Amino acid sequence: MSETTPAGGPLLDDLPFPARFESEAALEDYLATPSRDLVRDLARTEGDLLVLGVGGKMGPTLARLARNALPASRRVIAVARFSEPGLREALLGHGIETIPCDLLDRDALQALPRCPNVVFMAGRKFGADGNLPLTWAMNAHVPALVAEAFRGSRIVAFSTACVYPFVPVTGQGASEDEVLSPPGEYANSCVGRERMFEYFSQLHGTPGRLFRLSYAIDMRYGVLADVALKVWRGEAVDVTMGHVNVIWQGDANAQALRCLAVATVPTSPLNVSGPETTSIRWLAQEFARIFGKPATVTGQEAPTAWLMNTGEAERLFGYPRIPLKQMVAWVADWIAHGQRLLGKPTKFEKRDGHY
């Protein structure tokens, strides 16, 4: 008899790759299906889980994934401003408790339950240059408030590859000990976020991980969707930022939750993405082949890019489950069938750090 999740559902290990996703509901159900490894690693931790900043692209499925991987006796509590209509009700429908909260409000933050496990997903990127003080407040001040308030918890804090400088595309990518000297205020505010979690972890002995993520994707957003949509519409693909790392959103969320079981004191960074250095030119040509359309590219590949070495994450968790070719096939099918996109381009082409 096949094993099941604590909630009684199937394990990801026992499911074949879907040929395609017929709907957003089918996609989100798949993203929320845990693996044996995730169930095992969360069982090694104790207590309830608080997800701060659940309202982004990855938060809702991370909360559902955690809910499906944990026994009913352990609460999953999702926190956000809940400005998106229907999100709070959808989470409640999946057994996830919700608390509306503006994390810039110190009193509201102090009123949140002190769960033993915290995943911090809040932050500001798009439109960052339009209000740089707010960008710094969200990316550095809020982390300081959270790190101090939840000093007694394990904290996995989402970060980004943007904290690194550009590195040669012919190398192995930036490792976790690379000196942080990124371009632009947004990226530097992300360094500020990490430093706040590091400071309070050192001060209070808070276990944690700094989850340096590079380009998670599902069908509705991400570098693959950005490139595929341009090819489908006959628009030029800029290859100046010619290489990226990408990872399936379900794999990224699973690794974030598994980081709770490998938290360190003091907190420490972990690079998370796919193992391949993926060529934007190749992606454009591959989508063109699948669509039966010509690919138009503009620019010339720079010798450097934001690339990471994910060897440590692979040592801890193994390779991501979903390979690049499968992600490309799924995205192509999604775009060709006119399925909904989030309308949130990654702006991966930018090299000046302005968003």
C-alpha positions as CSV (number, residue, x, y, z in Angstrom):
1,M,0.0,0.0,0.0
2,S,1.3,3.5,-0.9
3,E,2.2,5.9,1.9
4,T,0.1,9.0,2.3
5,T,0.7,12.5,3.7
6,P,-0.4,13.2,7.2
7,A,-3.5,14.7,5.7
8,G,-4.2,11.4,3.9
9,G,-3.3,12.6,0.4
10,P,-0.8,11.2,-2.1
11,L,2.9,11.8,-1.8
12,L,4.6,13.6,-4.7
13,D,7.0,10.7,-5.1
14,D,4.1,8.4,-6.1
15,L,2.7,10.7,-8.8
16,P,3.9,10.8,-12.5
17,F,4.7,14.1,-14.0
18,P,1.5,15.5,-15.4
19,A,1.5,15.8,-19.2
20,R,0.0,19.3,-18.8
21,F,-2.0,21.4,-16.3
22,E,-5.6,21.9,-17.3
23,S,-6.2,24.7,-14.8
24,E,-4.8,26.8,-12.1
25,A,-6.5,24.6,-9.5
26,A,-4.7,21.6,-10.9
27,L,-1.4,23.4,-10.9
28,E,-1.8,24.6,-7.3
29,D,-2.9,21.1,-6.1
30,Y,0.3,19.7,-7.6
31,L,2.5,22.5,-6.1
32,A,0.9,21.7,-2.7
33,T,1.7,18.0,-2.8
34,P,4.6,17.1,-0.4
35,S,7.3,14.5,-0.8
36,R,8.4,11.9,1.7
37,D,11.5,13.9,2.3
38,L,9.5,17.0,3.2
39,V,7.2,15.1,5.5
40,R,10.2,13.5,7.2
41,D,12.1,16.7,7.7
42,L,9.2,18.6,9.1
43,A,8.6,15.8,11.5
44,R,12.1,16.5,12.9
45,T,11.0,19.9,13.9
46,E,8.4,20.6,16.6
47,G,5.5,23.1,16.9
48,D,3.4,25.3,14.8
49,L,4.4,27.2,11.6
50,L,4.0,30.9,11.0
51,V,4.4,32.2,7.4
52,L,5.0,35.9,7.3
53,G,4.3,37.7,4.0
54,V,2.2,34.9,2.6
55,G,0.6,37.0,-0.1
56,G,3.3,36.9,-2.8
57,K,3.7,34.6,-5.8
58,M,5.0,31.6,-3.7
59,G,3.4,32.1,-0.3
60,P,0.0,30.6,-0.8
61,T,1.3,27.3,-2.2
62,L,4.1,27.2,0.4
63,A,1.4,27.4,3.1
64,R,-0.7,24.7,1.5
65,L,2.4,22.5,1.1
66,A,3.2,22.9,4.7
67,R,-0.4,22.2,5.7
68,N,-0.4,18.9,3.7
69,A,3.0,17.8,5.1
70,L,2.1,18.4,8.7
71,P,-0.3,16.6,11.0
72,A,-3.5,18.4,11.9
73,S,-2.3,18.9,15.4
74,R,0.4,21.4,14.2
75,R,-1.1,24.8,13.1
76,V,-0.1,26.6,9.9
77,I,-0.7,30.3,10.3
78,A,-0.5,32.7,7.3
79,V,0.1,36.4,7.9
80,A,-0.2,39.2,5.3
81,R,-2.2,42.4,4.7
82,F,-4.4,40.2,2.4
83,S,-5.0,42.9,-0.1
84,E,-5.6,40.4,-2.9
85,P,-9.3,39.5,-3.0
86,G,-10.2,35.9,-2.1
87,L,-6.7,34.9,-0.9
88,R,-7.6,34.8,2.8
89,E,-10.8,32.8,2.1
90,A,-8.9,30.3,-0.1
91,L,-6.3,29.7,2.6
92,L,-8.9,29.2,5.2
93,G,-10.6,26.7,2.9
94,H,-7.4,24.6,2.9
95,G,-7.2,24.5,6.7
96,I,-4.7,27.3,7.1
97,E,-5.3,29.9,9.8
98,T,-4.9,33.6,8.7
99,I,-4.1,36.8,10.5
100,P,-4.2,40.2,8.7
101,C,-1.1,42.2,9.7
102,D,1.0,45.0,8.4
103,L,4.5,44.0,9.4
104,L,5.6,47.6,9.5
105,D,3.1,48.0,12.4
106,R,5.3,47.1,15.5
107,D,2.3,46.7,17.8
108,A,0.5,44.4,15.3
109,L,3.7,42.4,14.8
110,Q,4.1,42.0,18.6
111,A,0.6,40.6,18.8
112,L,1.3,37.7,16.5
113,P,1.6,34.2,18.1
114,R,5.1,33.1,18.9
115,C,5.4,29.9,16.8
116,P,8.5,27.8,17.0
117,N,8.9,27.8,13.2
118,V,8.8,30.9,11.1
119,V,9.1,31.3,7.3
120,F,9.7,35.0,6.4
121,M,8.7,35.8,2.8
122,A,7.9,39.6,3.0
123,G,9.8,42.0,0.9
124,R,9.7,44.7,-1.8
125,K,11.1,44.5,-5.3
126,F,8.9,45.6,-8.1
127,G,8.6,49.4,-8.0
128,A,11.5,49.5,-5.6
129,D,13.0,52.6,-7.2
130,G,9.7,54.4,-7.0
131,N,10.0,54.7,-3.2
132,L,13.4,53.7,-2.0
133,P,12.7,54.6,1.7
134,L,9.8,52.1,1.6
135,T,12.0,49.5,-0.1
136,W,14.6,49.8,2.7
137,A,11.9,49.8,5.4
138,M,10.4,46.6,4.0
139,N,13.7,44.9,3.2
140,A,15.8,45.9,6.2
141,H,13.6,47.5,9.0
142,V,10.9,44.8,8.9
143,P,13.5,42.0,9.1
144,A,15.0,43.7,12.2
145,L,11.5,43.9,13.9
146,V,10.8,40.2,13.0
147,A,14.2,38.9,14.0
148,E,13.9,40.6,17.4
149,A,10.2,39.6,18.0
150,F,10.8,36.0,17.0
151,R,14.2,35.5,18.6
152,G,13.0,32.2,20.2
153,S,11.9,30.7,16.9
154,R,13.7,29.0,14.0
155,I,13.6,31.5,11.1
156,V,14.0,30.7,7.4
157,A,14.2,34.1,5.7
158,F,13.7,34.3,2.0
159,S,16.5,36.2,0.3
160,T,17.8,36.5,-3.3
161,A,20.7,35.9,-5.7
162,C,20.7,39.6,-6.2
163,V,22.8,40.0,-3.1
164,Y,25.8,38.7,-5.1
165,P,27.8,40.6,-7.6
166,F,27.7,39.4,-11.2
167,V,30.0,36.4,-11.7
168,P,31.5,34.9,-14.9
169,V,29.1,32.7,-16.8
170,T,31.9,30.3,-17.5
171,G,32.5,29.6,-13.8
172,Q,30.6,27.6,-11.2
173,G,28.4,30.5,-9.9
174,A,28.7,32.5,-6.7
175,S,29.1,30.3,-3.6
176,E,27.7,31.2,-0.2
177,D,31.0,32.8,1.0
178,E,31.1,35.2,-2.0
179,V,31.6,38.9,-0.9
180,L,28.3,40.7,-1.2
181,S,28.7,43.8,-3.5
182,P,25.6,43.9,-5.7
183,P,24.5,46.7,-8.0
184,G,21.6,49.0,-7.1
185,E,19.8,50.0,-4.0
186,Y,17.2,47.2,-4.2
187,A,19.9,44.6,-4.1
188,N,21.7,46.4,-1.3
189,S,18.5,46.6,0.7
190,C,18.4,42.8,0.4
191,V,21.9,42.6,1.9
192,G,20.4,44.8,4.7
193,R,17.7,42.2,5.2
194,E,20.2,39.4,5.6
195,R,22.4,41.5,8.0
196,M,19.5,42.2,10.3
197,F,18.7,38.5,10.6
198,E,22.4,37.7,11.1
199,Y,22.8,40.3,13.8
200,F,19.8,39.2,15.9
201,S,20.7,35.6,15.3
202,Q,24.2,36.2,16.7
203,L,22.7,38.3,19.6
204,H,20.0,35.8,20.7
205,G,21.3,32.5,19.3
206,T,18.3,32.3,16.9
207,P,18.6,29.3,14.6
208,G,17.9,30.0,10.9
209,R,18.7,30.0,7.3
210,L,19.0,32.8,4.7
211,F,17.3,31.3,1.7
212,R,19.0,32.8,-1.3
213,L,16.6,31.9,-4.1
214,S,17.2,32.5,-7.8
215,Y,14.2,32.6,-10.1
216,A,11.5,30.2,-8.9
217,I,8.9,29.5,-11.6
218,D,5.5,28.1,-12.2
219,M,3.4,28.4,-15.3
220,R,2.1,31.8,-14.5
221,Y,5.3,33.8,-13.9
222,G,9.0,33.6,-14.0
223,V,11.9,33.7,-16.5
224,L,10.5,30.8,-18.6
225,A,7.1,32.4,-18.9
226,D,8.7,35.8,-19.7
227,V,10.8,34.3,-22.6
228,A,8.0,32.0,-23.8
229,L,5.5,34.9,-24.0
230,K,7.8,37.0,-26.1
231,V,8.4,34.2,-28.5
232,W,4.7,33.4,-28.7
233,R,3.9,37.1,-29.5
234,G,6.8,37.5,-32.0
235,E,8.6,40.0,-29.7
236,A,12.4,40.2,-29.4
237,V,14.1,38.5,-26.5
238,D,16.9,40.5,-25.0
239,V,19.9,38.1,-24.3
240,T,22.2,40.7,-22.8
241,M,21.7,39.1,-19.4
242,G,22.3,35.8,-21.1
243,H,22.2,33.2,-18.4
244,V,20.1,32.4,-15.4
245,N,19.4,29.7,-12.8
246,V,15.7,28.6,-12.4
247,I,13.9,26.2,-10.1
248,W,10.3,24.9,-10.0
249,Q,8.3,26.7,-7.4
250,G,7.3,23.4,-5.7
251,D,10.9,22.4,-5.3
252,A,11.9,25.8,-4.0
253,N,9.1,25.8,-1.4
254,A,9.9,22.3,-0.3
255,Q,13.5,23.3,0.2
256,A,12.5,26.4,2.2
257,L,10.4,24.3,4.6
258,R,13.1,21.6,4.8
259,C,15.5,24.3,5.9
260,L,13.7,24.4,9.2
261,A,15.3,21.1,10.0
262,V,18.8,22.2,9.1
263,A,18.8,25.7,10.7
264,T,22.1,26.8,12.0
265,V,23.2,29.1,14.9
266,P,24.0,31.7,13.9
267,T,21.9,31.8,10.8
268,S,23.7,31.1,7.5
269,P,23.0,31.5,3.8
270,L,22.0,28.7,1.4
271,N,21.9,29.1,-2.4
272,V,18.7,27.6,-3.9
273,S,18.0,27.2,-7.6
274,G,18.3,24.7,-10.4
275,P,21.8,23.2,-11.0
276,E,22.0,24.3,-14.7
277,T,23.3,27.5,-16.0
278,T,20.5,28.2,-18.4
279,S,21.0,30.2,-21.6
280,I,18.3,32.7,-22.5
281,R,19.2,32.3,-26.2
282,W,18.6,28.5,-25.9
283,L,15.3,29.1,-24.1
284,A,14.1,31.4,-26.9
285,Q,15.1,28.8,-29.5
286,E,13.6,26.0,-27.6
287,F,10.2,27.8,-27.2
288,A,10.4,28.7,-30.9
289,R,10.9,25.0,-31.8
290,I,7.9,24.0,-29.7
291,F,5.6,26.7,-30.9
292,G,6.7,26.4,-34.5
293,K,7.5,30.1,-34.6
294,P,10.7,32.0,-35.3
295,A,12.7,33.4,-32.3
296,T,14.0,36.9,-32.5
297,V,16.8,37.8,-30.1
298,T,18.4,41.2,-29.5
299,G,21.7,42.1,-27.8
300,Q,24.8,40.0,-27.1
301,E,25.4,37.9,-24.0
302,A,27.4,39.6,-21.3
303,P,30.3,37.6,-19.9
304,T,28.8,37.9,-16.4
305,A,25.4,37.2,-14.8
306,W,23.7,36.6,-11.4
307,L,24.5,32.9,-11.1
308,M,24.8,30.7,-8.0
309,N,26.5,27.5,-7.0
310,T,23.9,25.3,-5.4
311,G,26.2,22.5,-4.4
312,E,25.4,22.8,-0.7
313,A,21.6,22.7,-1.2
314,E,22.1,19.6,-3.4
315,R,24.2,18.0,-0.6
316,L,21.4,18.7,1.9
317,F,18.3,18.0,-0.2
318,G,19.4,16.3,-3.5
319,Y,18.7,17.7,-6.9
320,P,15.4,19.5,-7.5
321,R,12.7,17.1,-8.6
322,I,11.4,18.9,-11.7
323,P,14.0,19.0,-14.5
324,L,14.5,22.0,-16.8
325,K,13.1,20.3,-19.9
326,Q,9.9,19.4,-18.1
327,M,9.4,23.0,-16.9
328,V,10.0,24.3,-20.5
329,A,7.3,21.8,-21.8
330,W,4.8,22.8,-19.2
331,V,5.3,26.5,-19.7
332,A,5.0,26.2,-23.5
333,D,1.8,24.3,-23.1
334,W,0.4,26.9,-20.7
335,I,1.3,29.8,-22.9
336,A,0.0,28.1,-26.1
337,H,-3.4,27.4,-24.4
338,G,-3.8,31.1,-23.3
339,Q,-3.9,30.3,-19.6
340,R,-3.8,33.1,-17.0
341,L,-0.5,34.8,-16.3
342,L,0.2,36.9,-13.2
343,G,1.5,39.9,-15.2
344,K,4.6,40.2,-13.0
345,P,7.6,40.1,-15.2
346,T,10.9,39.1,-13.5
347,K,12.9,41.9,-15.3
348,F,15.7,39.4,-15.5
349,E,17.2,41.4,-18.4
350,K,18.2,44.3,-16.1
351,R,21.8,44.7,-15.2
352,D,21.8,48.1,-13.5
353,G,19.9,47.0,-10.4
354,H,16.9,49.3,-11.0
355,Y,13.5,47.8,-10.6
